Amino acid sequence: MELIDLQNIETRELACNGCTNKCSVLRFKFPNGNISYAGNKCEKVFFSKNSVKTKGFNAFEVKNSILFSTRITQIERINTDNTNKISENLSNPCYPCAKIGIPRILNIYENFPFWKTLFEECGFEVVLSPESDMKLYQSGVGSVMSDNICFPAKLAHGHILALVEQKVDRIFYPIIPKDEKEFAGSNNSFNCPVVSGYPEVIRSAINPEENFGIPFDKPVINFADEKVLKEQCLTYIEMLWGTQMTQITQIIADNTNENNEKISVNQCNPRYQRSIFNAAFEHANFIRKNYNLQFIENQQSILQECIENGELCFVVAGRPYHADPLVNQKVGQILSDLGVNVLTDDVFRTQMTRITQINADNTKLKISENQCNPTPPQPSPKGREFAAFQSSTKSEKYAVPPPLEGVRGRWANLNIVSQWSYPNRVLQTALETARLPQNIQMIQLNSFGCGPDSFFMEETGEILKAAGKNYTVLRIDEISSAGSIRLRCRSLIESLKAKNI
């Protein structure tokens, strides 16, 4: 075999501006004219000629576009007598009362559509911190108080400073100790200490109010109880309205309406705004529960096609903030560039995904329309309905997985206390994936320094291994090159193909 003359390889360093990562890419041109690239985290702009031409579906890209969409509040509102007051509020020259900055971090990846809707319909302008990149991360790394904390938490410091630069009036970063319980079999739905308590760390490490004159609001919010949630939100909104009354009074004195008449003081009175809040909260809560239904349904359709056609598909499970491209090192893009479909754990959330085997011979699969039903399904004479997908027997290529009880899948039989909200979703993904054909595989994203994952990962691995499935964990940190992740993903796909999966 003739060795390649390294002296004849042209090497050039390029800067990719395809996204906020701004990768430093090396371009290699060989004597025979072939070109190869290295250092790029995806193949959106720079790709080698031997790359897969047919790319798979990347759910992460869709998820981020939906989560932080500027059109969230355009989802059809529930009919209410107070909706007309929202229109009056938004057209009132007293508003926006203030610019509220929200950092694109941690629990905000779970609840941003709720907060955006609530604040905007109460008359406040919402300013979101920019997308994460290494420059933003490095800007705040000097205030990180512990090097052992996970990378998503370290990233929070840069986002807070970015909001300071955006000259917002207030910064909103709530303490959320508990989320809504999604799975009937789980023990509880607490957030981990980092997610729930990091606003206190930010106050101590950066203290925006003392150092930059920007109030830093960290109200305690409980999503586990809707009545308590409404009371807590009302208390905070009334506080915001109260602090803005001096400014509003001046605006009233300086402005007139379309008929050149002075604006009524009542229009900007917090007491008048109670009905505004009721309508805004009702709409925000509706958005929180429904904004991603279409996204989940699309993923279910893709999963259904993969099951029927035997196509390789990966369900990537992790935390909501692992949807940040800088945090997940664009793992969704890497996998889809390799020609496989990539779904998120949202496809299995709140037991919404159900496939009913209608025929007695289990040859037909259908997604049930019974959505958001936490009650375990009951056996029916026509077949069995599971809170999971199950393989079709019309293809002999894939063996039907063992029943859920056979892989210790019932929540009651787990060897851990399922009390953490986000890790519970990883467990749910493992339980559901274990029921599926071998062409449906799971990948778990893990951040270095994550406490709950240290004991949840062992249980997740046992569930998948008992079903004869690979258990792949991608440990991600503040690395600047995704070469190792790309290598692991490519090796995983090739090993599965070697098993005829």
N, C-alpha and C positions, 0 to 999 in steps of 0.2 A: 504494500500500500504506500502510495506516494505521500510524503508528509507535506503539509501546507507551509508555504514560506511566509512566516509571520511578518517579514519586512514588507511584503506586498499587500498587506491588509490595510486599507485606509480606515483610520479611526477618527471620528468627529463627535464632539460633545454638543448636544442640542438641549434646548429648554422647551419643554412641552407646556403650552398654555391652554390645553384642552379643558382644564378644570382648576379648582383651587389648590390641588396638590402640587402643581407646577413641578413635575418630575424632571430630574436631570437624566437625560437619555443618551446612551452611547450608541452611535451608528457605526456598524462595521460593514465595509464593502470589500468583498473578496475578488480575487483576480478573474473569476469566471462571471462576475457581474451580480452574483447573489448579494442581497443586503439583509442584515440581521440587526435587531435592536435589543438593548439590555438596559435595565434600570427603570423601565416604565411599569407602573402599577396596573395598567390595563392596556388593551390593544385598540382603544377607540381612535387614536390618532396615528401612532406608530405601531406597526405590526410586521412580523416576518412573513415571507411569501408562503411558507408552509403552515401558516396558522389556519385554524378551522374557519371555513368560509360561512357555514351555516351556524349562527349563534343561537343560543337558547334564550329563554325568557328570564329576565332579571327582576325579581319582585322588589328588591331593595330600591332600585331606581324609581319605580312606581310609588313605593311607600313614601319616600321622602317628598316626592312631588305632591302627593295628596296631603301629607301631614302638615306641611308648611305652605300650602296653597293660599294665595291671597283671595281665593273665591270660596273659602270654606263657608262663610255665612250666607252664601247664595243657595245653600241647600234649602229645600222647601220647608218653611216654618210651620209648626203645629198651629192650627187655628186658635186664636185667643183674642179676647176683647181688648187686650193691651197693645196689640201690634201697631195700631195707628199711633200710639204714643211714642213708640220707637222711632217711627218716621219723623214725628215732630222733633224728637230729641236730636236725631242725626242732622236735621236741617237747621237746628237752632244755632245762631251765631255765637252763643255762649260756649259752644263746643268746637273742637275738643278741649276739655278742661285741662288736660295735661298729656304729655307723652310718657307712656309707661314702657320701660325697657324690660324685655324678657330674654334671659340668656338661653341659647340653644344647647342645653345641657341636661343630663340625668333625667329627672322626672318630667321635665318639660317635653321630652320626646313622647311621653304618655298622654299628657293633658293639654298640650298647646291649643288644639282646636276649641276646647272648652273655654280656656282663658281668653283667647282672641275674640271669640263671639261675645262673651260676657262683658269684657271691657269696652269693645267697640259699640255695643248696643246700649251701654251706660254712658256713652259720650266721651270715651277716652281713646286716644290714638295709641296703637300698639306698635312698638319698634322692636323688631327681632334682631338679635346679634347676628353677625355674618356667619357664613359657613366656616367650618373649622379648617385650618391649614396650619402648617408648622410654624409660620411666622406668628400667627395668633397664639399658638401654644407657648412659644418661647417668650412672648411678651409678658406672660403671667407666671412663668415657672419660678421666678425669683421669690414669689410670695407663697409657694407651696410649702406647707408646714411639716410634711412627712413624705419621705421618698418611698415609703412602703405602700402608699395609697395607690389605688388603681388609676390607670391613665385617663379614663373618662372624668374622674374627679379632678385630676391635675389640670385637665383642659378647661375646667370651669373658671379658673382664675383669669385666663386670657379672654374669655367671653365677657366677664364682668368689666374688665378694663376696656374692651371694645365698646360696650354700652356707654361707658364714661366718655369715650371719644365721640360717640354719636350724639352726645349732649342731650340725653333724655332727662326728663324732670324727676322721675323716680325709677328705681330698679325693683322689680318684683320677682322674688324667688322664694316660693312657699315651702314650709316644712310639712311634708306629707308622710306621717308615720304609718298610715294604713290605706290601702286601696280597696276597691270593691272586690268582693269574693267572686271569682269566676267559676270555680270548679266545685261542684257539690261535695265531692269526696275529700277535698283538701281540708286541713285543720284550720288554717287561717290565711290572712292576706296582708301581712306586715311588709313594709319596705325595709330593706337592709339599713343598718345604722348610717352608712355613707350616704345613701340616697335621701334618707329622711333628715339627717342631721347636718348635711354639708352647708346649708345656709348659715349656720352658726359659725362654721369654720371660715367661710367667706367674710363674715362680719368681723371676726377676730383678725384675719390675715390681711384684708384689704381695707375694711371699714370705709365704704364709699362716702358715707355721710360726713365723717370727720375729715377725711383726706381730700375729698373732691366736692363736698357740699351737695351731694345727691342722696336723698333719703333712700335707705335700703330696707324694703318691706319684706318680712319673712313671717307672714301669718301662719298659724297652724291650721291645716286643712285636712278634713277626714272624708275621703271618698267612699268609705264603707257604709255610711249612713246618709241617705239623701236629705233627710230633714236637718241633720246637723250640718251637712254641707251647705245648705241654703242659708242657715243662720250665720255660719262663719263668713260666707261670701257677702252677705248683707252687711255684717259688721264692718268688713273691710271697705266695701264700696261706700258706705255712709261716712267712714273716716276720710276717704278720698274726697268725697263731695264737700265735707266739712272743711278740709284744709284748703280747698280751692274757692271758698265763698268770697274771700276778699278780692281775688282776681276776677271772679264772676261779676261781683258788684260793679267793678270798674268797667267791665265789658258792657254791662247793661247801661251804664251811664253814657257810653260812647257810641252805642249802636242802636239802630232802629230797624224795624221790619220792612217788608216790601211796601207797605202803605205809609211809610215814613212815620210810623208810630213807635213810641218807646216800647221796648220789650217788657212784658209783664215780669215782675220780680218772681212770681210763682213759678214761671217756667224754669228758673234756675234754683229753686228752693229744694233742698234735699227731701222735705216732706212730700213735695209734689212728685219726687222721683221714685217713691216706693212702688208705684204701679209700673214705672219704667223698669225697675229692677226685677219685678216679678216676671214680666214678659221676657226680659233679657235672660234671666236664669232658666226659664222654661225652654227657651230656644237653645241656650248653651248646653243644657243637659241633653236635649234632643240631638244636637250635633255630636256630643261626646259618645252617644250610644250608636249613632248611625252613619257618621261621616265615612267610615271605611268599609261599610257593608258591601259595596260594589267591588272594592278591592279584594275582599275575602272571597266573594262569589267568583271572581275571575280566577283566583288561585285554585279554587275548588274545581273549576272547569278544566284547568290545565292538569291538575292532579288526576282527575278522572280520565283524561285522554292518555296520560302516561301509564296509568294502570291498565287500560284497555289495549294500548299499543306496545307495551313493554319497553317504553323509552326510559332512559336513565334520568332520574330526578332527585335533587337534593333538597331537603327541608333544613334550612339553617336556623338554629335556635340560639337564643341569647337574651340579652336585655333590650329594652326599647331603644336605649341610647347606642346600642351596637349598630343601629341603622346609620349612624354618622360615618360617611365614607373614610374619614381620616382614622376613626377608631377601628373599623373593620378591615382596613387596608384594601378596600374594594374587593372583598372576597366574592361578592355576588357577580361583579363584572368579570373577575378572573374565571369563575366557573362557567358563566354563560359564554365567554369567549372560547372556552374549550368545547362548546357545543352541547352542553347539558342545561336543563331547566333548573332554575333556582327559585325556591319558594321560601317564605318566612314562616315563623311559628304562628303567625296570625291565622293561618289556615285552619288551625285546630283550636282556636281560642273560644271560650265560653260555650263549649260543647255545641257549637253551631253546625259543625260538619257532620252530616249523617248520610250514610249510603244505605239504602234499603234494598235487600235482596228479595225481589218480588216473587220470582219463580221458585218452585220447590227444588229445582235442580241447581239453584244458585248460578244461573247463567246470565242474569240481567242485573245491572247495577244502576241505581238512580239516586240522585241527591234529593234528600227530603226537603220539603218546604217548611218543616217544623223548626223554625229558627229560635235561638236563644232560649231553649227549654232546658233548665237545669235538672229536670226530673229524669232519672234513669229510664231508658226505654223498656217496654214490656214485650215479651215474646208474642208473636202473632201467628195465626194458623197458616198464613201464606209464607212464612219465613221468619227470619230473625232480624231485628233492627238493632244495630250496635251504635254506640257513641263513638264510632271510629269507622275507618274504611276497612274493607276486607277484600281479598283478592278474588277475581273471577276465575272459575275453573274451566272456562272455555279454551284457555291457552295452557298447554301442558308444559310450557317452558318454565313456569314458576309454580312452586309448590304452595299450597294454601298454608299460611302461617298458623301456628297453634292458637287455640283460643286464648283470650286475654288472661284468664286465670292461670294458664300454663306458663306465662312469663312474669308471674307475680305482678300483674299489671293493675290490679285493683288498688285504689288509694289506701284502703284499709290494711293492705298487706305490705305496705312499704316499710322499710327498716329505718326510716327517718321521720321526723315531724315536719309535715308539709305546711309550714307556717309562713313562708316567704313568697310574696306575690309573684315576682319575676322568675325565680327559680321554679316555681310551680308550673310555669308555662313550658319550661324546658322538660320537666317530668311528663307533662301532658303530651308534648311532642314525641317523647320517647315511647310512651304507652301506645300512642296512635300509630307511630311508624312501625312498631313491632308487629302490628296487625296486618301490615301491607306486604305486597310482594317484594322480592329481593331487589327489584329495580328502583324501589323507593328507599333512599338512604337518608340518614340524618347526620348533620355536622353541628357540633356545638362550639360556639364562640366563647372564649374565656379570657377575661382580663387578668393579668398578673396582679396579685394582691387581693383578689375577691375572696372574702371570708366564706359566705354561704356555699360557693362553688366547691370549696375544698372537701366538703363531705357529700354534696349533692352529686358530684361527678361520678363517684363510685357507684351510687345507686342507679344513675342513668346508664352507666356502662353495663351493669348486670342485666338490666331490662333488655337492652339491645342484644347483648351476647347470648342471652337465653333464647332469643328469637333467631339466632344465627346471622346477625347483622354486624357490620362493621361499626365500631364506635370511634369516630374521628373527632378529636378536640383540637381546635386551632387556638393556641394561646397568643394573644395579641397585646402589644405594648406600643410605646412611642418609637417604634423603629421607622426609619425613613425609606427602607427598601422592602418591597413585598416579594422579593425573589424566593425566600424560603417558603412562603405561603403558596406561591405559584407552583413551586416544585412539589409540595405535598399534595396539592389539589390534582396536579397532572398525574402523579404517581397513584393516587387513590382511584382516579378514573380508569387508568390503564390496568390496575390490579382487578378492578371489578369487571372490566371487559374481558380479561383473561379467564375469569370464572364464567364467561358467557352470561353475564348479568347485563 
